[in-house]
Amino acid sequence: MTTPDTRSMRERMLAGDLYLADDPELGEAALRAFDLMDEYNATPIRNAGERRRLLTDLLGAVGEGVEIRPPLRVDYGTNLRIGARTFVNFGLVALDVAPITIGADVQIGTNVQLLTPTHPIEPGPRRDKWEAAKPIVIGDNVWLGSGAIVLPGVTIGANTVVGAGSVVTRDLPADVVAVGNPARVIRSIA
């Protein structure tokens, strides 16, 4: 006999297990994020204090000296943590269903996507709208070139450079340059 899963959809999501995204609690959290995101994206760049306040309200953590050029797109925001002195150019999409941790001194080019959600391969559960997620970790002093895509469950080591347009499907070690689809290490930089 199977014991029923009594966890909330939010608890299931945060554990990396299958959950339904259209759950009312998750829906309200997403709407909160959308409101803050819209306000942040519309706040003039010269209004640094208000932009910082909005980022602090939206994201799980924002280090000192972080700059994010709009537009910024997130699912919840609260699962996104960004280290000090990180620069994010225009158009970051960070689908933070699972935690996304970005280290200090990271450079993120335009239109980068950090994608934690996964979906079942089997058609039935996918049709029924079940999904899950795996965390992403970006080490300190990483450079993600414009248009790079980082897939669920990937960790990128410190000082690594990911070339523009690359699709990172698996972990990358520290101190390398990786390019392509899928991204492959082409040389060491240590």
For each residue, the residues with C-beta under 8 A, 3 or more apart:
1:
2:
3:
4:
5: 12
6:
7: 11 12 15 17
8: 11 12 23 25
9: 12 13 19 20 21 23 25 26
10: 13 14 19 23 25 26 29
11: 7 8 14 15
12: 5 7 8 9 15 17 18 19
13: 9 10 16 17 19 21 26 97 98 132 133
14: 10 11 79 98
15: 7 11 12
16: 13 98 132 133 134 135
17: 7 12 13 132
18: 12 120 125 130 131 132
19: 9 10 12 13 23 26 130 131 132
20: 9 23 129 130 131
21: 9 13 26 97 129 131
22: 26 27 129
23: 8 9 10 19 20 26 27
24: 27 28
25: 8 9 10 28 29
26: 9 10 13 19 21 22 23 29 30 76
27: 22 23 24 30 31
28: 24 25 31 32
29: 10 25 26 32 33 76 78
30: 26 27 33 34 75 76
31: 27 28 34 35
32: 28 29 35 36
33: 29 30 36 37 58 74 75 76 77 78
34: 30 31 37 38
35: 31 32 38 39
36: 32 33 39 40 54 57 58 77
37: 33 34 40 41 58 72 73 74 77
38: 34 35 41 42
39: 35 36 42 43 54
40: 36 37 43 51 54 55 58 70 72
41: 37 38 70 71 72
42: 38 39 70
43: 39 40 47 50 51 54
44: 47
45: 48 51 69
46:
47: 43 44 50 51
48: 45 51 52
49: 52 53
50: 43 47 53 54
51: 40 43 45 47 48 54 55
52: 48 49 55 56 62
53: 49 50 56 57
54: 36 39 40 43 50 51 57 58
55: 40 51 52 58 59 62 66 68
56: 52 53 59 62
57: 36 53 54
58: 33 36 37 40 54 55 74 77 78
59: 55 56 62 74 77 78 80 81 82
60: 77 78 79 80 81 99
61: 81 82
62: 52 55 56 59 66 82
63: 66 82 83 84 85 86 104
64: 84 85
65: 84 85 86
66: 55 62 63 82 83 84 85 86 87 88
67: 86 87 88
68: 55 72 82 88 92
69: 45 88 89 90
70: 40 41 42 90
71: 41 90 91
72: 37 40 41 68 88 92 94
73: 37 91 92 93 94
74: 33 37 58 59 77 80 93 94 95 96
75: 30 33 79 94 95 96 97 117
76: 26 29 30 33 79 80 96 97
77: 33 36 37 58 59 60 74 80 96
78: 29 33 58 59 60 96
79: 14 60 75 76 96 97 98 99 100 116
80: 59 60 74 76 77 94 96 99 100 102
81: 59 60 61 99 100 101 102
82: 59 61 62 63 66 68 86 88 102 106
83: 63 66 86 102 103 104 105 106 140
84: 63 64 65 66 104 105
85: 63 64 65 66 104 105
86: 63 65 66 67 82 83 102 103 104 105 106 107 108
87: 66 67 106 107 108
88: 66 67 68 69 72 82 92 108 112
89: 69 92 108 109 110 112 146
90: 69 70 71 110 111
91: 71 73 110 111 112
92: 68 72 73 88 89 108 111 112 113 114
93: 73 74 111 112 113 114 115
94: 72 73 74 75 80 100 113 114
95: 74 75 113 114 115 116 117
96: 74 75 76 77 78 79 80 99 100 114 116
97: 13 21 75 76 79 116 117 131 133
98: 13 14 16 79 116 117 133 134 135 136 152
99: 60 79 80 81 96 116 135 136
100: 79 80 81 94 96 114 116 135 136 137 138
101: 81 135 136 137 138
102: 80 81 82 83 86 106 108 138
103: 83 86 106 138 139 140 141 142 158
104: 63 83 84 85 86 140 141
105: 83 84 85 86 140 141
106: 82 83 86 87 102 103 138 140 141 142 143 144
107: 86 87 142 143 144
108: 86 87 88 89 92 102 112 144
109: 89 112 143 144 145 146 147 148 164
110: 89 90 91 146 147
111: 90 91 92 93 146 147
112: 88 89 91 92 93 108 109 144 146 147 148 149 150
113: 92 93 94 95 148 149 150
114: 92 93 94 95 96 100 136 138 150
115: 93 95 136 149 150 151 152
116: 79 95 96 97 98 99 100 133 134 135 136 152
117: 75 95 97 98 131 132 133 152
118: 131 132 133 134 152
119: 126 130 131 132
120: 18 125 126 130 131 132
121: 126
122: 125 126
123: 126 127
124: 127 128
125: 18 120 122 128 130
126: 119 120 121 122 123 129 130
127: 123 124
128: 124 125
129: 20 21 22 126
130: 18 19 20 119 120 125 126
131: 18 19 20 21 97 117 118 119 120
132: 13 16 17 18 19 117 118 119 120
133: 13 16 97 98 116 117 118 152
134: 16 98 116 118 152 153
135: 16 98 99 100 101 116 152 153
136: 98 99 100 101 114 115 116 150 152 153 154 155
137: 100 101 154 155 156
138: 100 101 102 103 106 114 142 144 150 156
139: 103 142 155 156 157 158 159 160 174
140: 83 103 104 105 106 158 159
141: 103 104 105 106 158 159
142: 103 106 107 138 139 156 157 158 159 160 161 162
143: 106 107 109 160 161 162
144: 106 107 108 109 112 138 148 150 156 162
145: 109 148 161 162 163 164 165 166
146: 89 109 110 111 112 164 165
147: 109 110 111 112 164 165
148: 109 112 113 144 145 162 163 164 165 166 167 168
149: 112 113 115 166 167 168
150: 112 113 114 115 136 138 144 154 156 162 168
151: 115 154 167 168 169
152: 98 115 116 117 118 133 134 135 136
153: 134 135 136
154: 136 137 150 151 168 169 170 171 172
155: 136 137 139 171 172
156: 137 138 139 142 144 150 160 162 168 171 172
157: 139 142 160 171 172 173 174 175 176
158: 103 139 140 141 142 174 175
159: 139 140 141 142 174 175 189 190
160: 139 142 143 156 157 172 173 174 175 176 177 178 189
161: 142 143 145 176 177 178 189
162: 142 143 144 145 148 150 156 166 168 172 178 179 183
163: 145 148 166 177 178 179 180 183
164: 109 145 146 147 148
165: 145 146 147 148 181
166: 145 148 149 162 163 178 179 180 181 183
167: 148 149 151 180 181 182 183
168: 148 149 150 151 154 156 162 172 178 182 183
169: 151 154 182 183
170: 154 182
171: 154 155 156 157
172: 154 155 156 157 160 162 168 176 178 183 185
173: 157 160 176 185
174: 139 157 158 159 160 190
175: 157 158 159 160 188 189 190
176: 157 160 161 172 173 185 186 187 188 189
177: 160 161 163 185 186 187 188 189
178: 160 161 162 163 166 168 172 183 184 185 186
179: 162 163 166 183 184 186
180: 163 166 167 183 184
181: 165 166 167
182: 167 168 169 170
183: 162 163 166 167 168 169 172 178 179 180
184: 178 179 180
185: 172 173 176 177 178 188
186: 176 177 178 179
187: 176 177
188: 175 176 177 185
189: 159 160 161 175 176 177
190: 159 174 175
